[in-house]
Amino acid sequence: MTEDELLPLTKDTPPEVRAQLVAGNRQRSAGTLLERVGIEVEDVAYDRATASIPVAGNTQPFGLFHGGAHVVIAESLASLHSYFISGRPVVGVDLNATHVRAAKDGHVHATATLNHHGRTMINHEVRMTDDEGRLLSIVRITNMVLSGRS
């Protein structure tokens, strides 16, 4: 099945189809910022999506995970999830980030939780944690659903 035939992702989408969507995203991400910074999408469901990114290679000059990298993984994950549940291209229209703790090594883990799924707007809260599960950052993002298929 093509990705278009698998979308949109619903509450009833079986795990094997969800796994196909994740695998397809790896191919789609080749040569993009997601690949460059090492974002790995791990799972998608109707109400959430998860991903991780290595701290190494994504730091600011003082050796801490870059605040912009929090925003990159959050917007990437929420936008991908919005695309999966709408079946249509999306663009970010609003984003707010609050950083509460720094990471120096390991991975940053992101969970995008669906807050609102409307006809034209989709909103997520994305929480980033370190390898020990400590909260690092919270990003709220709204995506606008574009007309037409991808």
N, C-alpha and C positions, 0 to 999 in steps of 0.2 A: 504494500500500500504506500501511496505517496503521503507526504506530510499533510497536504491539503485534504486528503481523504480521512486523516486521523483527527483533524481539527473540526470544531473546537473541543477542547478538553472539558469534560463535564464531571459531575460527582460520580457518575457511573462508569467512567473510563477505566478499563481493566489495567492492572499493574504492567502487563506485558506491552500494552500500547504506550503507557507512560514511559517505560524504558526505551521504546523505539524513539519517542520524541527527544529524550535526553541524548541518545546516541546520534540522532540526526543533528542535534545542535552542535555536537563536537565537529562534525563535518562542515556545517555552516559557519562555524567560528574560525576556521582556518584562515590565517592571514589577517585577522581582525585584532582589535585591542584586547578582546577577551583572551585570545591565544597569547598575545604578547605579554600580558601581565600574569598569565597562568590561572585564570578562573576556570574552575571545574564545576559544572552544574551536576548535582548529585541525584536529585529527585524532584519530581513535579507531581502535584495533585491539584484538584480543583481549587482548594482554598490556601495553598502554600507551595513554595518552591525552596530548595536549599542548594547552596553552592559553597565552595571554599576557594581561598586564594593564599599563596605562600607570602609570608612576610618578606623573606629574602628576595631582593630585587625590586621591592615595592616600598622602599623606605625614603624618608626625607633625610637631609644631611646629618641629622643627629642620631641616625640609626633606628628611629621609630617608624612604625607603619604609617605611611603617608595618609593624611586626612582625605586627600583627593582619591586615594585608592579605595577608601570606604565608600565614597560616592560612586566610583566606577563600578564596584561589585553590586552595590545596592540598585543603581539605575539599570544596570545590565540584567540583573535577576528579575526585578519587578517588570521591566519592559518585556523580557522573554515570556514571563508568566502571563502578562496581559495579552500578548500575541497568542499564546496557547489557548487561553480561555475565550478569547473573542474570535479567533480564526482570521483576524485581520491585522494589517500593520498598525503599529502604535508609535506615538512620539511622546516623550516626557514634556509636560507643561508646567510642573511645579515640583520643587524638591526642597526639603529642609533637613539639615543634618545636625545632630548633637553628638559630640565626641565626649565620652566620659572616662576613658582609660586608654593607655597606650599599650601597644604590643611591640615586642622587640625581636621575637623569633617565633618559629612554628607556623601555624596557619591561622587565618581569620575565617570563621565560619559564619555564613549569612543565612538567615531564614526570612523569606518574604511572606508575610501573612496578608491575605486579601481582606481589605476593610469594606470596599464597595465595588460592585460590578454593575455598572449601568450600561446603557446602550452606547454612549459616547465617551464616558469617563470611567476609569478604573483606578482605585486607590489602594496602595499597600503601605504597611509599616515593615521596614526591614531592620532586623536586629542583628548586629554583628557581635560575636563572642570570640574569646581566645580558646586555645586547646583545653583549658580547664573549665570552660563554660562561663567565664566572667564577662559581663557586659562591657563592650568597648564603645559601641556607637549605635545610635538609632537614627534611621533615615525614613522620612515620610515622603512618598512620591505619588504624583498623580499623572497618569498617562491618558492621552486622548486617542480614541480609536478612530482610525482613518477609514474612509469609505473604500470599498474594493478589496480584492484578495491580494495576497502577497505576490 
